[in-house]
Amino acid sequence: MKTEEIRELSAEEIEQRTTDEQEQLSHLLFQHAVAELPNPMVIRHKRRLIGRLNTILAEKRRESA
């Protein structure tokens, strides 16, 4: 998901997306611990997406305050 796409979402949608991505990341980390993932780079992409979502959410909260 690109930064521009994230900025178009509302704060509630970003919070929901963050929760979903964190759940997927924990599932991937568990799979990675148990067995080898076909593409371990997915973990890095998920972590960075979560960080991007949190950053833009913080920006939106500062703007509204």
Steps between C-alpha positions, in 0.01 A plus 500: 500500500643833393523804725255694284244220534541499879455879522162467324367272776326627812660464843262214590584314180872541567457365855310199366760439231780522761327239716453268203862537389629434854296180517638390164854583613466294818369210294793531258750515786350184648519325163860616460590362843340162431601451138673681220299766319511497119568876503633633833514855359124516559576549871706811427232642272230445764709670771566799277135527399395499868752777568372700205140459620591610855693802375218626279246434777707713740517777238121493456448517877734800529316680220161448663619608846 
